[in-house]
Amino acid sequence: MDDIVKCRIKMTTILILSTIFLFAFILNPLVPQSQALDITRNVFVMYAGSLVKIFENEIAPSFHNQTGYNLVGEGKGSLQIANMILDGFRQPDVFVSADTIPIQRIINHNPPRAHWLLKFASAELVIAYNPNSPFAHDLQRASKGEIPWFQVLEEKGFKFRRTDPELDPKGYYTIIAAKLANLYYNDSTIKDRILGKDRNSEQIFPEEILKSILESGQIDAVAAYKHEAIARGLPYITLPPQINLGDPKYSSFYNQAFYTQRTNQTIHGNPIFFSYTIPDTVKNIDGAISFAKYLMSSQGKTVLTGVGLNPIKPIVEGNYKALEPEIRTLIQEQN
């Protein structure tokens, strides 16, 4: 009798979990509901949290219209995604990262979980702010260059927030940019005045919710990518190119600043490049290749440009021979 009860409980649990998964899948905002049950047309893409709005509002519908595939997406900090892949918690078809380091982490793992990465766009760091902030007037003046941007961020009561440098590239980019500000303005105290310690727990929030907290008025400003601010319609302060990590000609200057993670890996400043890979976890290889080709297509580049990212000629790192032939051919055509 106990075995029968246990069996019924097990079957009930499986039914409940299956139902939850089905509804979550059908209600995924990136998948047209008329297509949601055709799982052969779904491509599971994990992407940097800064791309959430862009993927939901722009890339997913455009990709579907061009290819017929449904983009099933999940956005998180890029380092967090790498960790989830390595730990077996996620098995995406494509991984789109806000930096090359998270993908290199899965490439260099033993055994490797990916074999190459492709840089497809560059980005820059800005200060995005709430237009209804009590400090909005000063933030607007700073955006026009009338007063120093860091002077506003250090005003009493100002709430500036950022992402975790251990989980998200933007987190360590923010620290590196602040250290570059020390050098650029010849003032060694700027970074500590606006950020405090590198891992200042008072300032750090999860990537997935940071912009929502800003938009709700709970905080005044955040470190953001330019494309995030544009996608959400947020006003922002443009930083000097020597600080914003968006101009490759300042690579040598960027390289002077660094952040050391808890793993003792030291990350030096470099231009920000968004990249992607097709990891070994891929289930829908045809869909994954279609998505990779979409990002390099004229339509994909138009979408990226429209939201503030800068498409570049594809740059490959890792094992070039491991690239899928269709992607390799497209790279050769564009270089």
N, C-alpha and C positions, 0 to 999 in steps of 0.2 A: 504493500500500500504506500509506504514511504517513497518507493522508487517511482510510483505513478504520480504522486504529488510533485516530486522533484522534476519529473519530466514535463508536467503541465506548467510548472513555474518557469522552467527553462524555455518552453515554447512560447509562453506568454511574453517573456522578456524579449525574445528574439522578434516577436511580432511588433511589440511596442517600439523597439529600437529601429526596426525596418520602417515603420510608419513615420517616425520622427525624421529619419534620414530622407525618406521620400519627399515629405513636405518641405524640409529645408532645401532640398535640391530643386524642387519645383519653384519655390519662392525665391531662389537665388536671383538677385536683381540683374545679373549680367546675362541671364539666359532667357530668351523669348519664351514665354510660357507655352506657346503652341508647339515649341520644339523641345521642351524640357525632358520629355520622356524618351527622345531619340538619343540614347546615350552614345551611339556610335558617332554622333556628330559633335560630341562635347570635347573640348580641350581644357584640361585643368592647368591653369597658369597661376603660380604664386608670384607675387610682385611686391616691390617696395611699397610701404604704407603711404608714401607721398604720392603714389599714382592712383590711389583709390578712386577719387572723383573722375580723373581722366579716363580710367579704364571703364568705369560704370557708364559715364555719360558720352564718351567719345569713341574710345577704341573698340569696346565690345560690339556696339551696333555697327560700326564701320567694318570691322572684321567679319561679322556675320553677313552683312550685305555683299561683301566682296567674295567671300569663300563659301558661305553656307554653313560654316562651323559655328558652334555656340561656345563662347568663352565662359568657362566656369572659373571664377577668380577668387583669390583670397589675398588680402594685403596685410603685411606685417613688416617689422624691421628686417632688413636684409640679412643681418647676422643671425637673427632669430630664425629666419627661414632656413639658412644653412644648417643651423643646429638641429632643426626639426627633421630635415632630410637625413642628416647623419644619424640621428637617433631613431629613424624609422617611423616618426609620427606623421609624416606627410610624404606622398609619392606623386609629385607634380609631373606634368608632361613638359612644362617649360618653367624656368626660374628666371625672372627679370629682377636684377639687382641694382641698387643705387650706387654701387661701386664694384670694382673687380675683386676686392679682397674676400667677400663672402663666397663668391663662386670659386676663387682659388682655393679656399678652404676645403671645398668638397672635391676639387680636382686633386689636391695634394693628400687627401685622406688615403689610408691604407685599409681596404682597397679603395681605389678612386670611385666616386659617385658621379663624376662627369669628367670629360676629357678636353674640353675646349670652352672658351668664352668669346663672345663677340661684342665689342663696343659699338653701339649704334647711335648714341646721342650724348651731347654734353649739357651740363646744367650749371647754374650759379646759385650761390647762397644769398638770401635777402633777409631783412627783418620785416615780417608781416605783422600788421597790427589791427586791432579792432577800431573802426572809425568812431565808435561811441565810447571809447575809453576816456576816463577823466583826463588823460594825458594826450588826447587826440590832437590838440592844437600844437603842442610841442613836437609830436611825432610827424605831423604834416610839415612843420617848419624844417625838421631834420630831413625829410624826404626831398625838400627843395634845396638842401645844402645850406640853409640859413644858420643852423646850429649843429654842433657835432652830434652824430647819432648816439654815440656811447654816453654822452652827457644826459640824454633823456632816459636811457636805460638804468642809470644809476640814481635817478631821482627817488626821494623818499617815498615809499609806498608803491613804487612801480613793480608790477608783477610780470617778470619775464620768465618764460619756460622753454624747455628744450627736451630732446629725446635722450635716451640712455646710450652713452657711447660704447657700452658693452654689447648692445643688441642692434644698434642702428647706425649706419655710416654717417647720417646727418648729425648724430650725437657727437661723434669724434670730429667731424668737419667743423662743427660750431666751436669746439675747443681750439682747434688748429687756427681757425679764422680769428678768434680773439687773441691768440698769441701773435698772429701776424699783425694785428692792429697795434700791439705793443711795439713791434719793430717799425711799422709804417709811420706811426705818429711819434716815435721815439719817446714812449712813455711806458715803462715796464709795469705799471700798476693797472692798466686798463682791463686786462683779462680778469684779474682778481676782483676788481670793482664791480664788473657786470655779471660775472659768473660765479665768483667764489671758488671753491675747490672744483677740480675736474668732475668729481662725482657728487656734486652738491644735490643731495636727495630732495631738497625743497624745490628745486627747479625742474627735476626730471619727471616726465610723464610718458606713458606709452604712446608710441607713434600713431596708433590707430585712433586715439581719442583727442590728441592734442589740439587739432584744428577746431574740433567741435567745442572744446572748452573755451577756446579763444572766441569763437563766434557767439557763444552764449553770454559773453561778457564777464566770465569769471577771472580772466587774466587780460593783460594789456597787449602783450606782443610775444611772438615766438620766432625762433630761428626756423626758416623755411627755404625751400627751393623756389625760385621764381615761378616755375610752372605750377606749383601748388597754389601760390597766391592768386595767379591768374585764373586757375580752374575754379577757385572758390570765390572769386570776385573781391578779394581782400586788398586793401591798400598796402603798399610796402615801401621800405626804404632800400634803395639800391646802394650797395657797398662799393668802395673803390675796387677796381679789378685786381689790385695787388692783395686784396683781402678776400674777395668773394669766391676764389677757387674756380672761376669760370673762364679764365683766359690762359691758354697753353703757353703763351709767350712769357708768362711770369712763373713758369714751372720751377725755375731755380730759386726764386724768392720763396715760393710756397714750401719748398723742400726744407727750409730752415726751421719750420715749426713742426711739432710732432705730438702724438698722444701715445702713451704706453698702456696697453690693456692689462687686465688682471692676469692674463696668461703670459705676460711679459713680452708680448708681441708689440713692437714699436711701429706705429703708423705715421709716416711722414706726409706732409702736405703735398698734394698733387692736384692737377685739374680734375674736376668731377666728371666722370664718364658713367653713363648708364649702360649696362651690359646684360646679356642673357646667355643661357645655355639650355641644351636639352639633356637633362640628367639621365642616368641609367634607370631611374624610376619610371621613365616614360611608358605609358600604356597605349596612347594613341599617337604613334610616330608620324603618320600622315598628317594628322591635325597639328602636331607640334611643328612640323616642317612648314605647313601652310602659315602658321602664326609667325614663324621666323621670317618667312618670305614677305608676309604682310608688312612687318615693321620696316623692311627695306624697300617696299614698293613706293611708287610716287604718291599713292593715296595715303599710305601710312605716314610718310614723311610730311605730307600736308597737315595731317591731324597733329602730329608731334609739334610742328612749327606753330600751329594755331594755338597750342596750349602753353607755349613758352619754352619748350625743349628745342635744342639745336641739333638736327640730324647731321651726322658726319659720315664720311666714307667708312665702311665697315673695317674694323681693326680686329684681327684675331690673335688671341693668346692661347697657348697650350698646344695640343697635338692637332696641327692643321689637317693631317691625313685622316683624322677621325671624324672630321666634318661630314655630314650627309652630302652626297654629291650635288643635290639640287641647290643647297645653300652655298657650297663651294663655287659652283658655276655662277651664281648671282653675285658673289663677292668679286670674282674675277671680272665680271661685266662692269662693276661699279668702281673698280680701282684702275 
